[in-house]
Amino acid sequence: MTRQRTILIVDDNFMNRRLVAAMLNGTPYRLVERDSGRDGLDYALSHREELDLVLLDIGMPDISGTEVCRSIRDHEARDRRLPVIAYTAHAMGEERRSFLNAGFDDILIKPITRTEFLAVLEKHLN
């Protein structure tokens, strides 16, 4: 039996987390939610073997998604790269490059559609 894939969303906006939860309804994915960069980072580091993908808001009040991503990469095992997706309302050309350079594997621009979201999950989880 294969284990259920687990996605961590880290976003300080409750409605954004609810939207992602709704988009995952009826899928084989399990969602874990955290509402701050610090809580998300702590969870990601202490549960890294259980996580299959992290969806990170960029603009959070405590620490940015970019800082969280860099910390995840700093603590990552060499043989297992955890897909980390930037989830942001702002990503022009230069910003996109800076997110990718910071260690993000992909970028989703808010608002996102269910089709777009599931395609990114499929790309990074299968």
C-alpha positions as CSV (number, residue, x, y, z in Angstrom):
1,M,0.0,0.0,0.0
2,T,1.4,3.4,-0.9
3,R,1.3,6.1,1.6
4,Q,-0.8,9.2,1.1
5,R,1.2,12.2,-0.2
6,T,1.4,15.1,2.3
7,I,1.4,18.8,1.3
8,L,2.3,21.5,3.7
9,I,0.8,25.0,3.0
10,V,2.3,27.9,4.8
11,D,0.3,31.1,4.4
12,D,-0.8,33.7,6.9
13,N,-4.1,34.2,5.0
14,F,-6.8,31.9,6.2
15,M,-8.8,32.2,3.0
16,N,-5.8,31.2,0.9
17,R,-5.4,28.1,3.0
18,R,-9.1,27.3,2.7
19,L,-8.9,27.7,-1.1
20,V,-6.1,25.2,-1.3
21,A,-7.9,22.8,1.0
22,A,-11.0,23.1,-1.3
23,M,-8.9,22.4,-4.4
24,L,-7.5,19.3,-2.8
25,N,-10.9,17.9,-2.0
26,G,-11.4,14.6,-3.7
27,T,-7.7,14.1,-4.4
28,P,-5.4,11.6,-2.8
29,Y,-3.4,14.3,-1.1
30,R,-3.3,15.2,2.7
31,L,-3.0,18.8,3.6
32,V,-1.2,20.2,6.7
33,E,-1.6,23.9,7.3
34,R,0.6,26.4,9.1
35,D,-0.2,30.2,9.4
36,S,3.3,31.7,9.8
37,G,6.7,31.3,8.3
38,R,8.2,30.3,11.6
39,D,5.6,27.6,12.3
40,G,5.9,26.4,8.7
41,L,9.7,26.1,8.9
42,D,9.5,24.4,12.3
43,Y,7.0,21.9,10.9
44,A,8.9,21.3,7.7
45,L,12.2,20.6,9.6
46,S,10.7,18.4,12.2
47,H,8.5,16.4,9.7
48,R,10.6,16.5,6.6
49,E,10.5,12.7,6.1
50,E,6.7,12.8,6.0
51,L,6.3,15.8,3.6
52,D,6.1,15.4,-0.1
53,L,5.7,19.1,-1.1
54,V,5.7,22.5,0.5
55,L,3.6,25.4,-0.8
56,L,4.9,28.7,0.6
57,D,3.4,32.2,0.6
58,I,6.1,34.7,0.0
59,G,4.9,37.7,2.0
60,M,4.3,36.6,5.6
61,P,4.7,39.0,8.5
62,D,7.2,37.0,10.6
63,I,9.7,35.5,8.1
64,S,9.3,35.4,4.3
65,G,8.6,32.4,2.3
66,T,12.0,32.9,0.6
67,E,13.8,32.7,4.0
68,V,11.8,29.6,4.8
69,C,12.7,28.0,1.5
70,R,16.4,28.8,2.0
71,S,16.3,27.3,5.5
72,I,14.6,24.1,4.2
73,R,17.3,23.8,1.5
74,D,20.1,24.3,4.1
75,H,18.8,21.4,6.2
76,E,17.9,19.1,3.3
77,A,19.4,15.7,2.9
78,R,21.5,15.4,-0.3
79,D,19.6,12.4,-1.6
80,R,16.1,13.8,-1.2
81,R,15.0,17.2,-2.5
82,L,11.7,18.3,-1.1
83,P,9.7,20.2,-3.8
84,V,9.0,23.8,-2.6
85,I,6.6,25.9,-4.5
86,A,6.3,29.7,-4.2
87,Y,2.7,30.8,-3.8
88,T,2.5,34.6,-4.4
89,A,0.5,37.4,-5.9
90,H,3.6,39.1,-7.2
91,A,6.1,37.5,-9.6
92,M,7.3,39.5,-12.5
93,G,10.4,38.4,-14.5
94,E,13.1,39.4,-12.1
95,E,11.1,38.3,-9.0
96,R,10.6,34.9,-10.6
97,R,14.3,34.5,-11.2
98,S,15.1,35.5,-7.6
99,F,12.5,32.9,-6.3
100,L,14.1,30.1,-8.4
101,N,17.6,31.2,-7.3
102,A,16.4,31.0,-3.7
103,G,15.7,27.3,-4.1
104,F,12.0,27.2,-5.1
105,D,11.1,24.5,-7.6
106,D,8.2,26.3,-9.1
107,I,6.0,29.4,-8.8
108,L,2.2,29.7,-8.6
109,I,0.7,33.1,-9.1
110,K,-2.4,34.0,-7.0
111,P,-5.2,33.6,-7.8
112,I,-4.7,30.0,-9.1
113,T,-7.1,27.6,-10.7
114,R,-7.6,24.1,-9.5
115,T,-6.4,22.8,-12.9
116,E,-3.2,24.8,-12.6
117,F,-2.6,23.8,-9.0
118,L,-3.1,20.1,-9.6
119,A,-0.9,20.2,-12.7
120,V,2.0,21.6,-10.6
121,L,1.4,18.9,-8.0
122,E,1.4,16.2,-10.7
123,K,4.6,17.7,-12.1
124,H,6.5,17.6,-8.9
125,L,5.0,14.5,-7.2
126,N,4.9,12.0,-10.0
